[in-house]
Each structure stands twice: as C-alpha cells, then as structure tokens.
Amino acid sequence: MSVRTILWLSHVGVMVFFSGLAEAQSLPAPSRTVFRCEEGGKVVYSDSPCLGAKAINVAPTRGVSKLSGRERVGNDVQREVFQEQMAEAIRPLSGMNPKQYEVFGRRLKLAPEVQRECKHLDGQIPSLERAEAQTSGPEFVTIQRRLFGLRSRFRELGC
C-alpha cells in the first residue's frame, strides 16, 4: 500500500471519528446560511428558506478573544480550528480547501444517492441565484419559486 493511500485512509478514519463525535452530541449541523425573509411587512431572519429569500452567508464568532487579557474559546471552536488545520495539512493529498473538507466531512454520513443530489444542488442553487439577480417580471417569480424549492430540498437532505 502506498503512503498516499495510507494517508487517505487515515484521513477518512479521522473524519469518521469526528463525525461520530458530532453525532454523539446529537446536534444538527450548524448552518452558515441565513435567509432574510419578509413576512407580513416585517423582516425575519431564519435558517429556513422562504419564498423570495435573500441568502446571507454568516461566519459565527469564535469565542471571546483577549477580552480578559487571554484568549477564551470553547470546545466547539477548538474542534473547528483543529479541523481547519487538518484540512490544510492534507490539502496536497485531498485537493480540498478547509470549506470543502468541512462539507465533505458533514456529508460523509449521508447515503451515496443523497450525496450525489447534494452535489447536484451545489451547482443549481448558485446559478438560479444569479438568474434571480438578473431577471424581472413574471420569470422572476418562477425563478424565486424554483429557488425556494431547491433551498428547501438542500436543507431537508442535510447537505
């Protein structure tokens, strides 16, 4: 067995281990996409898509740094930083940047057909978002409805 194969297998083992830890906590995967929706004339922010939503990518804070003169971060942030460092360390072998590595790890526990559908949605959603930004009139509403359906399916699958 080549060194590359051994390293790849150890990478997959580490991902299975960490996904097992996440499942042990029984928390849903955090969403970094927030949707800005208007309901009854009021603006509402949610992790669930709505018709006509504007997607906003957010980066959660990473603890309180240097407020008391020393850095304080929780276990979740420490795990996230470790996973980013691991992604950078194996990047030459995997070809994945930290964000791709995180998505790979999150989807590792999904069934193969669900993984394929998620990958398909990864391409469809951004192209529809671009079309939504460039369209007006009756086509606009049609695109918004289709985009809502794709975003809902993406969330339902746990992509």
Secondary structure, 3 states (H helix, E strand, C coil): CCHHHHHHHHHHHHHHHHHHHHHHHCCCCCCCEEEEEEECCEEEEECCCCCCCEEEECCCCCCECCCCCCCECCHHHHHHHHHHHHHHHHHHHHCCCHHHHHHHHHHCCCCHHHHHHHHHHHHHHHHHHHHHHHCCCHHHHHHHHHHHHHHHHHHHHCC
